[in-house]
Amino acid sequence: MTAQSAEQDDHDTLMKVKAVPELIDPDAEPFVTQAVHELVESHIPFLVAGTYAVCAYTGISRRTKDFDIFCKAGDYARILGHFKSRGYAVEVEDERWLGKVLKGSHFFDVIFASSNGTMPVGDDWFEDARKVEMCGHTVRIVSPTELVWSKCFVQLRHRYDGADVAHVILKAHDSIDWRKLLAYLEVHWEVLLIHLLNFRWIYPTERDKIPRWLLDELLDRLRAQQELPLPQMKICRGRMYSRVDFEIDVKEWGFADVGGEGELRGD
């Protein structure tokens, strides 16, 4: 058996989850069960994500008000349409990345990208997905690689997912495709370096969980960057973390947003 076929067999084997979340509202359980059934019956590709995935990989059981699924952009309208045809309410909360399926006070999110545009869900997300049992069905769950990527930019005043990143690295480091993760964050490699340094600081005895080659590569990039002159245009990428918290930088202080023009830096 080749390494590739062994890896494929591993992905096809039902993974035993380490923990499951607890619904804040126990009355939501029938909704979640029926929603998972409808998703499976639709035959539209999707991945279980969010708190369910974090619990499955880390063994941390925490409370949640809903559940998230990831899908490709071309499939999110099909999923919403499937549920609408079965009497559910649907919302397109943000055409750039998020839809919702609702029934009464219960809902789940249909996510096909990140709010800052850096994380489109593609076919490669499904290649490394694992299979788990959920609500009596076999479903695919986002891999640790994409799970880390999906949380790297969630750094708002009221929500910070850095602890999730650290815990997934701690408990599932051997299942992370580090080269793939670096490729995802190629343009924003400093964000990856920040999370890796954060992990090393939190867990000084677990530094070996981060591949040496990866840290060397990122630090070498940092050294090379140090030799360059400062960028001429004033840029604030903080709005990739939080549009609200870094609004003043763009509106009043002359910094360019993720796109668009800003002031030139004065000497």
Disulfide bonds with the S-S distance in Angstrom:
none
